[in-house]
């Protein structure tokens, strides 16, 4: 029979506790994993349950916001983003959620305010390219095409392989009557996706205007 001294017995008990804790953690549903798998409704349910027990959990507010936006439940996303920002006003992830929610709700100036705030809080954040893309789209909406050019140029700097963003940069430049640089952006979009209809049509329009 194996004999345990006091120290061995303590180590054995600690290992049992750590093992049990690890198994319990594995049993906990993972909201971020659900979000990444496209199970947005499940992610929402998990986050809401987490906030019931930990109402100041900013990770839960973040994934909840992302998931609600993916489900197109924009007003709910904004409501929870506001709650999260009441707890941690400068959490850049929730600031971005608020900006996106405002964007999809058509609140252009509010969206720009939160997107610009994100660029200050997290200039190298995971969503910095997307934030500049949304800024560019917002500037297009309000007819500020030179600002849209700057924002979308920054977006493609951070994420150079998204053809649709290059096409939107081309459109912003076309609207600003900068046809030569519009052509260059459309060409880059077509290098990435030769069948992208927005870039094909945009390049035709820009070429016609250059030659008129």
Buried (B, 14 or more C-beta within 10 A) or exposed (E): EEEEEEEEEEEEEEEEEEEEEEEEEEEEEBBBEBBEEEBBEBBBBBBEEBBEEEEEBBBBBBBBBBBBBBBEBBEBBBBBBBBBBEEBEEBBBBBBBBBBBBBBBEBBEBBBBBBBBBBEBBEEBEBBBBBBBBBBBBBBBEEBBEBBBBBBBBBBEBBEEBBBBBBBBBBBBBBBEBBEBBBBBBBBBBEBBEEBEBBBEBBEBBBEEEEE
